[in-house]
Amino acid sequence: AIEVLEPINSKDFFTLFNLSTLYLKKKVETKRDYEKCKFYLNKCIELESDNDECYSNLAFLEQQQGNYKKAIEIYKMINKINPSYFVSIKIALLTPLLCYSNEEAEHIFKKSIQQITELIEIYNSAEEEEKSKINFQLSDIYINSYIHYSITEPNKSKYYNRLQSKLYRTIYPNMIYKADFSNRKKKDKNSIYKIGFVSNHFYNHSAGKLIIDLVLHMKKFSNIETVLISSFQKKDKMTQFFIDNASKILDFSNTVNYNCEYFDNVRKKVEQEELDVIIYTDLGADNWTYFLAHSRLSPIQMVYGWGHPVTSGINTIDYFILPECRLEEKNEWYSEKIIPIQPWFYDYTKWLDYTDDSKDIVLEKKWSNGATKYLCPQSPFKYTQQFFEIIDEILKQDEKAEIIFVKIKSVFIYDIVDKMIKKYVNYYNIKRIIFIEKMEHNILLQYMKEADVVLDTCNWVGGITSLEVLSTGTPIITMPTEQLASRLTYIIYQYCQDKFVKNLIVSNKYDYVNKAIIVAGLKRKLNFNLPDNINSLTNCTNKILDLCFEKN
């Protein structure tokens, strides 16, 4: 459609607006696309200067590309033209995709807390007539998950998510809903128990990969029926596998209008299923599931902690399924009750037929001959000041070191990354940092295999990525802290039979640098075999069933 409309060179508002919308829908991934989309939106604004939707789309474009200051500037301008709570919410919650320094991270956290608190107070003091004019659309919701990448204290994550939930419950009271359980029949241990899985990631996505074994395992239980609940915004071969192995599917994808009437229908249909348990597999990573989680739709509601490893802060979520990692007693860091489980691990080799990878492996950029090969395959959202200080020390102390990072397609995120590198890494060592474009999964696996060592980011580490790295035998240096998000590689190491892994777990950045250089120099591959998942999956399923028995 873009190819058809662009040559027209129209001055018609609707043609220009449609072009800008098409760019936004295909997801802007290059500087050229960004400039084109911005050009068409600005042309629209010239023709209709009071059109809120054009300004909103322009703000979203800047937000999507990581230019958060410009996005806030536009949202504030919209609020002056036509004040609304949903714009105020975005101003309060919108923070950088990546914080330049520790000081900026702390400042951003405090400022966002202050703005959320003030907005709740403004709403509570408003007239009822003003409140009644608020119309909900799912697009109004912005969940700030990025802020947690730079939060190092779990109690801060809990405080932030509780406050964020309170903000939405206050301004959109329609989010609050309680199903009627009074007419349900009592069950015993011989009854059929219905377990719902709620996610928009039932496809070749890390959250889908983490939960697929549990859905498949529950199929073996004669007293369990599984129900997948999703708006299925993306489908692939793995989606079909989920569908084929669940007892029932509730597919809510057939709509373009995610308003209150739509969610009333979703809640009604979920309520009719009379589910005993609902498991949110990656709560906090998606607007749709976040809205639904504020409803009480089953007697027991829980979140799977590995899928999005931060407490939800939502008072309708009862339990947090926590992989055992020596945090089981830290109840004060979670808004839910903890269910400690022995973790199960995704084995990508079992699912190769479902991951749609190309077969040709060509590494366009590589380490130089004779270089010590370091790799960081993590998303740039996870980069921190401390991580680049570690990178600087590795490059200083290992003159043969070359470090490869994997890029994502974002216009502004690498402006911040570039500034961080220039600030924290010695000028003469920067040339030994190599960025490669995001690639097919099997090509990334080849990079993982060829690396001498992989470097975990500091505060939010790899989960699925770590499992895939270790499947190639390449060791990962990891530095667990009190945050669950920093302990995922550490958890995997607890089940690794190769005792060498004890050398890969570090406690501070000096230890990190020393171990990384030593391990890279050894060029030693790990003997890594995944443990059998059956006992872990059975244990988790039985714990969920035990909660059902207690409830009845």
C-alpha positions as CSV (number, residue, x, y, z in Angstrom):
1,A,0.0,0.0,0.0
2,I,2.9,2.4,0.7
3,E,4.3,1.8,-2.7
4,V,0.9,2.7,-4.3
5,L,0.3,5.8,-2.2
6,E,3.8,7.4,-2.1
7,P,4.2,8.2,-5.8
8,I,0.9,10.1,-5.8
9,N,2.6,13.0,-3.9
10,S,-0.8,14.1,-2.6
11,K,-1.6,17.2,-0.5
12,D,-4.8,15.4,0.6
13,F,-5.0,15.0,4.4
14,F,-6.4,11.5,4.3
15,T,-3.8,10.2,1.8
16,L,-1.0,11.7,4.0
17,F,-2.5,10.4,7.2
18,N,-2.9,6.9,5.7
19,L,0.7,6.9,4.6
20,S,1.9,7.8,8.1
21,T,-0.4,5.2,9.7
22,L,1.0,2.5,7.3
23,Y,4.5,3.3,8.4
24,L,3.6,3.1,12.0
25,K,1.8,-0.2,11.5
26,K,4.7,-1.9,9.8
27,K,6.9,-0.7,12.7
28,V,9.4,2.0,11.8
29,E,12.9,0.3,11.9
30,T,15.2,2.6,9.9
31,K,16.1,6.3,9.9
32,R,14.6,6.6,6.5
33,D,11.2,5.1,7.6
34,Y,11.3,7.4,10.7
35,E,11.9,10.5,8.6
36,K,9.2,9.5,6.1
37,C,6.6,8.9,8.8
38,K,7.5,12.1,10.6
39,F,7.3,14.0,7.3
40,Y,3.8,12.8,6.5
41,L,2.5,13.5,10.1
42,N,3.9,17.0,10.0
43,K,2.2,17.6,6.6
44,C,-1.0,16.4,8.2
45,I,-0.6,18.8,11.1
46,E,0.0,21.7,8.6
47,L,-3.4,20.8,7.0
48,E,-5.2,20.2,10.3
49,S,-3.4,21.9,13.1
50,D,-6.0,20.9,15.7
51,N,-6.1,17.2,14.9
52,D,-5.3,15.4,18.2
53,E,-4.7,12.0,16.4
54,C,-1.9,13.4,14.3
55,Y,-0.1,14.8,17.4
56,S,-0.7,11.5,19.3
57,N,0.7,9.4,16.4
58,L,3.7,11.8,16.2
59,A,4.3,11.4,19.9
60,F,4.0,7.6,19.6
61,L,6.5,7.6,16.8
62,E,9.0,9.4,19.0
63,Q,8.2,7.1,21.9
64,Q,8.6,4.0,19.8
65,Q,12.0,5.1,18.6
66,G,13.3,5.9,22.1
67,N,13.2,9.7,21.8
68,Y,11.2,10.0,25.0
69,K,11.9,13.7,25.7
70,K,10.4,14.7,22.4
71,A,7.5,12.3,23.0
72,I,6.7,13.9,26.3
73,E,7.0,17.4,24.8
74,I,4.4,16.5,22.2
75,Y,2.1,14.8,24.8
76,K,2.3,18.0,26.9
77,M,1.3,20.1,23.9
78,I,-1.7,17.8,23.2
79,N,-2.7,18.2,26.8
80,K,-2.7,22.0,26.5
81,I,-4.9,21.8,23.3
82,N,-7.3,19.2,24.7
83,P,-6.6,18.0,28.3
84,S,-7.2,14.3,28.9
85,Y,-6.2,11.8,31.6
86,F,-4.9,9.2,29.2
87,V,-2.3,11.7,27.9
88,S,-1.5,12.7,31.4
89,I,-0.9,9.0,32.2
90,K,1.6,8.7,29.4
91,I,3.4,11.8,30.6
92,A,3.6,10.4,34.1
93,L,4.7,6.9,33.1
94,L,6.9,7.5,30.0
95,T,10.5,7.1,30.8
96,P,13.7,6.4,28.7
97,L,14.1,3.0,27.1
98,L,17.6,3.1,28.4
99,C,19.1,5.3,31.2
100,Y,22.4,7.0,30.5
101,S,23.7,6.8,34.0
102,N,22.9,5.7,37.6
103,E,22.1,9.2,38.5
104,E,19.6,9.5,35.6
105,A,18.0,6.2,36.5
106,E,17.4,7.4,40.1
107,H,16.1,10.8,39.0
108,I,13.7,9.2,36.5
109,F,12.4,6.8,39.1
110,K,11.7,9.5,41.6
111,K,10.2,11.9,39.0
112,S,7.8,9.2,37.7
113,I,6.7,8.2,41.2
114,Q,6.0,11.9,41.9
115,Q,4.0,12.4,38.7
116,I,1.9,9.2,39.2
117,T,1.1,10.3,42.8
118,E,0.1,13.8,41.7
119,L,-2.1,12.5,38.9
120,I,-4.0,10.2,41.3
121,E,-4.5,13.2,43.6
122,I,-5.7,15.4,40.7
123,Y,-8.2,12.7,39.6
124,N,-9.5,12.1,43.2
125,S,-10.2,15.9,43.6
126,A,-12.0,16.2,40.2
127,E,-15.8,16.6,39.8
128,E,-17.8,13.5,39.1
129,E,-19.0,15.0,35.8
130,E,-15.5,15.3,34.6
131,K,-14.7,11.8,35.6
132,S,-17.7,10.4,33.8
133,K,-16.4,11.8,30.5
134,I,-13.4,9.5,30.4
135,N,-13.7,6.9,27.7
136,F,-11.4,3.9,27.8
137,Q,-9.4,2.4,24.9
138,L,-6.7,-0.2,25.4
139,S,-4.3,2.1,23.5
140,D,-4.7,4.5,26.4
141,I,-2.7,2.1,28.6
142,Y,1.0,2.4,28.7
143,I,2.8,-0.1,31.0
144,N,6.2,1.1,32.0
145,S,8.2,-2.1,32.0
146,Y,11.5,-0.4,30.9
147,I,12.0,1.4,34.2
148,H,12.7,-2.0,35.9
149,Y,15.8,-2.6,33.7
150,S,17.6,0.1,35.8
151,I,16.0,-0.6,39.2
152,T,18.4,-2.5,41.4
153,E,16.3,-2.8,44.5
154,P,13.3,-5.3,44.4
155,N,11.2,-3.2,46.9
156,K,11.4,-0.3,44.4
157,S,10.0,-2.4,41.6
158,K,7.2,-3.6,43.9
159,Y,6.4,0.0,45.0
160,Y,6.4,1.2,41.4
161,N,4.1,-1.5,40.0
162,R,1.7,-1.2,42.9
163,L,1.5,2.6,42.3
164,Q,1.1,2.0,38.5
165,S,-1.8,-0.4,39.2
166,K,-3.4,2.0,41.6
167,L,-3.3,4.8,39.0
168,Y,-5.2,2.7,36.4
169,R,-7.7,1.3,38.9
170,T,-8.4,4.9,40.0
171,I,-8.8,6.5,36.6
172,Y,-10.3,3.5,34.9
173,P,-12.5,1.8,37.5
174,N,-14.0,-0.4,34.8
175,M,-10.8,-2.4,35.0
176,I,-12.0,-3.7,38.3
177,Y,-14.4,-6.7,38.0
178,K,-15.3,-9.7,40.1
179,A,-16.9,-12.8,38.7
180,D,-19.7,-14.5,40.6
181,F,-18.4,-17.8,42.0
182,S,-21.4,-18.4,44.3
183,N,-23.2,-21.0,42.1
184,R,-20.2,-23.1,41.4
185,K,-20.3,-26.7,42.5
186,K,-17.8,-27.9,45.1
187,K,-15.0,-30.1,43.8
188,D,-12.9,-32.9,45.2
189,K,-9.7,-34.6,44.2
190,N,-11.6,-36.6,41.5
191,S,-13.0,-33.6,39.8
192,I,-11.8,-32.0,36.6
193,Y,-9.9,-28.7,37.2
194,K,-9.8,-26.1,34.6
195,I,-6.6,-24.1,34.3
196,G,-6.4,-21.0,32.1
197,F,-3.2,-19.6,30.6
198,V,-3.4,-15.9,29.6
199,S,-0.8,-14.5,27.2
200,N,-0.4,-12.7,23.9
201,H,2.8,-14.6,23.3
202,F,1.7,-18.1,22.3
203,Y,4.2,-18.1,19.5
204,N,7.9,-18.2,18.8
205,H,8.6,-15.7,21.6
206,S,10.6,-16.1,24.8
207,A,7.5,-16.0,27.0
208,G,5.8,-18.7,24.8
209,K,8.9,-20.8,24.9
210,L,9.0,-20.7,28.7
211,I,5.5,-21.9,29.2
212,I,5.0,-24.4,26.3
213,D,6.4,-27.4,28.2
214,L,3.9,-26.8,31.1
215,V,0.9,-26.6,28.8
216,L,2.1,-29.8,27.1
217,H,2.8,-31.6,30.4
218,M,-0.7,-30.8,31.8
219,K,-2.2,-32.6,28.9
220,K,-1.0,-35.8,30.6
221,F,-3.2,-35.2,33.7
222,S,-6.7,-36.7,33.3
223,N,-8.1,-34.3,35.9
224,I,-6.9,-31.1,34.1
225,E,-8.3,-29.2,31.2
226,T,-6.2,-26.3,29.9
227,V,-7.7,-23.2,28.3
228,L,-5.6,-20.7,26.3
229,I,-6.9,-17.1,26.5
230,S,-5.4,-14.6,24.2
231,S,-6.1,-11.9,21.6
232,F,-3.5,-13.8,19.4
233,Q,-1.9,-10.7,17.9
234,K,0.7,-12.9,16.3
235,K,0.5,-16.5,15.1
236,D,3.0,-19.0,13.8
237,K,3.7,-22.7,13.8
238,M,4.4,-22.7,17.6
239,T,0.9,-21.1,18.1
240,Q,-0.6,-24.1,16.3
241,F,1.2,-26.4,18.6
242,F,-0.2,-24.6,21.6
243,I,-3.7,-24.8,20.1
244,D,-3.4,-28.5,19.3
245,N,-2.3,-29.4,22.8
246,A,-4.8,-27.3,24.8
247,S,-8.3,-28.5,25.8
248,K,-9.9,-25.2,24.6
249,I,-9.0,-21.9,23.0
250,L,-10.6,-18.5,23.8
251,D,-9.5,-16.4,20.8
252,F,-10.4,-12.7,21.2
253,S,-8.4,-11.5,18.1
254,N,-11.5,-10.6,16.0
255,T,-11.7,-6.9,16.8
256,V,-10.3,-3.5,16.1
257,N,-11.9,-1.7,19.0
258,Y,-10.4,-2.6,22.4
259,N,-12.9,-0.6,24.5
260,C,-14.8,-1.3,27.6
261,E,-17.6,-3.2,25.7
262,Y,-15.0,-5.4,24.2
263,F,-13.4,-6.2,27.6
264,D,-16.9,-6.8,29.1
265,N,-17.4,-9.5,26.4
266,V,-13.9,-11.0,27.2
267,R,-14.6,-11.1,30.9
268,K,-18.0,-12.6,30.4
269,K,-16.7,-15.4,28.2
270,V,-13.8,-16.2,30.6
271,E,-16.2,-16.2,33.5
272,Q,-18.5,-18.7,31.7
273,E,-15.6,-21.1,31.6
274,E,-15.6,-21.4,35.4
275,L,-11.8,-21.6,35.6
276,D,-10.3,-22.9,38.8
277,V,-6.9,-21.2,38.1
278,I,-5.7,-18.5,35.8
279,I,-1.9,-18.3,35.1
280,Y,-0.6,-15.1,33.6
281,T,2.5,-16.2,31.8
282,D,4.3,-12.8,31.3
283,L,2.3,-10.2,33.2
284,G,3.6,-6.7,32.7
285,A,4.8,-7.3,29.1
286,D,1.5,-6.6,27.4
287,N,-1.4,-4.1,27.7
288,W,-4.2,-6.6,27.0
289,T,-3.2,-9.1,29.7
290,Y,-2.4,-6.3,32.1
291,F,-6.0,-4.9,31.8
292,L,-7.5,-8.4,32.2
293,A,-5.4,-9.2,35.3
294,H,-7.2,-6.5,37.3
295,S,-10.4,-8.6,37.1
296,R,-11.1,-11.5,39.5
297,L,-12.1,-14.2,37.0
298,S,-11.1,-17.3,38.9
299,P,-10.7,-18.1,42.6
300,I,-7.0,-18.6,42.2
301,Q,-4.9,-16.2,40.0
302,M,-1.1,-16.4,39.6
303,V,1.8,-15.2,37.5
304,Y,4.7,-17.2,36.2
305,G,7.7,-15.4,37.5
306,W,10.2,-16.3,34.8
307,G,8.0,-14.9,32.0
308,H,8.4,-11.3,33.3
309,P,10.5,-11.5,36.4
310,V,9.0,-8.6,38.4
311,T,6.2,-8.7,40.9
312,S,2.9,-7.6,39.3
313,G,1.8,-5.1,42.0
314,I,-1.8,-6.1,41.1
315,N,-4.1,-7.0,44.1
316,T,-6.1,-9.6,42.1
317,I,-3.0,-11.7,41.5
318,D,-2.6,-14.2,44.4
319,Y,0.6,-16.1,43.7
320,F,4.0,-15.6,42.1
321,I,5.5,-18.9,40.7
322,L,9.1,-18.4,41.7
323,P,12.0,-20.6,40.4
324,E,14.1,-21.6,43.4
325,C,17.0,-19.1,43.6
326,R,17.4,-18.3,47.3
327,L,14.8,-15.6,47.2
328,E,12.0,-17.8,48.4
329,E,11.9,-16.1,51.9
330,K,11.8,-12.6,50.5
331,N,8.0,-12.2,50.7
332,E,8.3,-8.5,51.3
333,W,9.5,-8.0,47.7
334,Y,6.4,-9.4,46.2
335,S,2.8,-8.3,46.2
336,E,1.8,-11.9,45.7
337,K,2.4,-15.1,47.9
338,I,5.4,-17.0,46.6
339,I,5.1,-20.5,45.2
340,P,8.7,-21.8,45.1
341,I,9.2,-24.4,42.3
342,Q,12.1,-26.4,40.9
343,P,12.4,-24.8,37.4
344,W,12.1,-26.5,34.1
345,F,14.2,-25.4,31.1
346,Y,13.3,-24.8,27.5
347,D,15.3,-27.0,25.1
348,Y,15.4,-25.2,21.7
349,T,16.6,-28.4,20.0
350,K,13.2,-29.9,20.6
351,W,11.4,-27.1,18.8
352,L,13.5,-26.5,15.7
353,D,10.6,-27.4,13.4
354,Y,8.6,-24.5,15.0
355,T,11.1,-21.7,15.0
356,D,11.1,-20.9,11.3
357,D,14.9,-20.4,11.0
358,S,16.6,-20.1,7.7
359,K,19.2,-22.8,6.9
360,D,22.0,-20.7,5.5
361,I,24.5,-19.5,8.1
362,V,26.6,-16.6,7.1
363,L,28.4,-14.4,9.7
364,E,28.6,-11.0,8.0
365,K,30.8,-9.5,10.8
366,K,33.3,-11.6,12.9
367,W,36.0,-11.2,15.4
368,S,39.5,-10.6,13.9
369,N,42.0,-13.5,13.6
370,G,43.8,-13.9,16.9
371,A,41.2,-11.9,18.9
372,T,39.8,-13.0,22.2
373,K,36.1,-13.4,21.3
374,Y,33.6,-11.8,23.7
375,L,29.9,-11.7,22.9
376,C,26.9,-9.9,24.5
377,P,23.6,-11.0,22.8
378,Q,21.4,-9.1,25.2
379,S,18.9,-6.4,24.2
380,P,20.3,-2.8,24.7
381,F,17.5,-2.0,27.1
382,K,19.5,-4.0,29.6
383,Y,22.7,-2.0,29.3
384,T,23.7,0.0,32.3
385,Q,26.5,2.3,33.4
386,Q,28.0,-0.5,35.5
387,F,28.0,-2.9,32.5
388,F,29.9,-0.4,30.3
389,E,32.4,0.2,33.1
390,I,33.0,-3.6,33.1
391,I,33.4,-3.5,29.3
392,D,36.0,-0.7,29.6
393,E,38.1,-2.7,32.1
394,I,38.0,-5.9,30.0
395,L,39.2,-3.9,26.9
396,K,41.9,-2.3,29.0
397,Q,43.2,-5.5,30.5
398,D,42.8,-7.8,27.5
399,E,44.5,-6.1,24.6
400,K,43.3,-8.9,22.2
401,A,39.6,-8.5,23.3
402,E,36.9,-7.8,20.8
403,I,33.3,-7.6,22.0
404,I,30.4,-8.1,19.7
405,F,27.0,-6.6,20.6
406,V,23.6,-7.4,18.8
407,K,21.7,-4.4,17.6
408,I,17.9,-3.9,17.5
409,K,16.1,-1.8,15.0
410,S,15.5,1.5,16.8
411,V,16.4,5.0,15.5
412,F,17.3,6.7,18.8
413,I,18.3,3.9,21.2
414,Y,21.8,3.7,19.7
415,D,22.3,7.5,20.1
416,I,22.1,6.7,23.9
417,V,24.2,3.6,23.6
418,D,26.8,5.6,21.6
419,K,26.9,8.3,24.3
420,M,27.3,5.7,27.0
421,I,30.2,4.0,25.2
422,K,31.9,7.4,24.7
423,K,31.5,8.3,28.3
424,Y,32.4,5.0,30.0
425,V,34.8,3.3,27.5
426,N,38.3,4.6,26.8
427,Y,38.5,6.3,23.3
428,Y,41.3,4.1,22.1
429,N,39.4,0.9,23.0
430,I,36.1,1.8,21.3
431,K,37.2,0.4,18.0
432,R,37.2,-3.1,19.5
433,I,33.5,-2.9,20.1
434,I,31.6,-4.4,17.2
435,F,27.8,-4.1,16.6
436,I,26.0,-6.6,14.4
437,E,22.4,-6.3,13.1
438,K,19.7,-8.5,14.6
439,M,19.6,-11.7,12.7
440,E,18.0,-15.1,12.2
441,H,18.0,-17.2,15.3
442,N,20.3,-20.0,14.0
443,I,22.9,-17.4,12.9
444,L,22.9,-15.9,16.4
445,L,23.4,-19.4,17.7
446,Q,26.5,-19.7,15.5
447,Y,27.9,-16.4,17.1
448,M,27.2,-17.9,20.5
449,K,29.1,-21.1,19.5
450,E,32.2,-19.3,18.2
451,A,32.5,-16.9,21.2
452,D,35.1,-17.7,23.9
453,V,32.9,-16.2,26.5
454,V,29.5,-14.5,26.8
455,L,28.9,-11.5,29.0
456,D,25.6,-11.3,30.9
457,T,24.3,-7.8,31.5
458,C,24.3,-6.7,35.1
459,N,20.7,-6.1,36.3
460,W,18.5,-7.9,33.9
461,V,20.1,-11.0,32.3
462,G,19.3,-13.7,29.8
463,G,16.7,-16.4,30.4
464,I,16.0,-18.2,27.1
465,T,19.1,-16.5,25.7
466,S,21.3,-18.0,28.4
467,L,19.8,-21.5,27.8
468,E,20.6,-21.2,24.1
469,V,24.1,-19.9,24.8
470,L,24.8,-22.8,27.2
471,S,23.5,-25.3,24.7
472,T,26.5,-24.4,22.5
473,G,28.8,-25.0,25.4
474,T,30.0,-21.4,25.6
475,P,30.4,-20.1,29.2
476,I,28.5,-17.0,30.5
477,I,29.9,-14.7,33.2
478,T,26.9,-13.7,35.4
479,M,26.6,-11.4,38.4
480,P,23.4,-12.2,40.4
481,T,21.9,-9.5,42.7
482,E,18.8,-9.4,44.8
483,Q,16.6,-8.9,41.7
484,L,15.1,-12.1,40.3
485,A,15.7,-10.7,36.8
486,S,19.5,-10.8,37.5
487,R,19.5,-14.4,38.7
488,L,18.1,-16.4,35.7
489,T,21.6,-17.6,34.5
490,Y,22.5,-18.3,38.1
491,I,19.4,-20.5,38.4
492,I,20.4,-22.5,35.3
493,Y,23.9,-23.0,36.7
494,Q,22.4,-24.7,39.8
495,Y,21.4,-27.5,37.5
496,C,24.6,-27.8,35.4
497,Q,26.6,-30.9,36.1
498,D,29.9,-29.2,35.0
499,K,31.4,-28.0,38.2
500,F,33.4,-25.3,36.3
501,V,30.3,-23.1,36.4
502,K,31.1,-22.1,40.0
503,N,33.9,-19.9,38.4
504,L,31.4,-18.1,36.2
505,I,29.2,-16.6,39.0
506,V,30.7,-13.3,40.3
507,S,29.8,-10.9,43.1
508,N,31.2,-7.5,41.9
509,K,32.5,-5.8,38.8
510,Y,36.2,-6.4,39.6
511,D,35.5,-10.1,40.0
512,Y,33.5,-10.0,36.8
513,V,36.4,-8.5,34.8
514,N,39.0,-10.9,36.1
515,K,36.9,-14.0,35.6
516,A,35.8,-12.9,32.1
517,I,39.4,-12.5,31.0
518,I,40.6,-15.7,32.5
519,V,37.6,-17.8,31.1
520,A,37.9,-16.2,27.7
521,G,41.6,-17.1,27.6
522,L,40.9,-20.7,28.5
523,K,38.6,-21.1,25.5
524,R,36.9,-23.9,27.5
525,K,33.5,-25.2,26.5
526,L,31.0,-26.3,29.2
527,N,29.7,-29.8,29.4
528,F,26.1,-28.6,29.6
529,N,23.2,-31.1,29.5
530,L,19.7,-29.9,30.4
531,P,18.1,-31.9,33.3
532,D,14.9,-33.9,32.7
533,N,12.0,-31.5,33.1
534,I,9.4,-34.1,34.0
535,N,9.8,-34.0,37.8
536,S,9.9,-30.2,37.8
537,L,6.8,-29.9,35.6
538,T,4.9,-32.5,37.7
539,N,5.9,-30.8,40.9
540,C,4.6,-27.4,39.7
541,T,1.4,-28.9,38.4
542,N,0.8,-30.7,41.7
543,K,1.4,-27.5,43.7
544,I,-1.3,-25.8,41.6
545,L,-3.7,-28.7,42.1
546,D,-3.1,-28.6,45.8
547,L,-4.1,-25.0,45.9
548,C,-7.3,-26.0,44.1
549,F,-8.0,-28.7,46.6
550,E,-7.5,-26.3,49.5
551,K,-9.8,-23.7,47.9
552,N,-12.6,-26.3,47.7
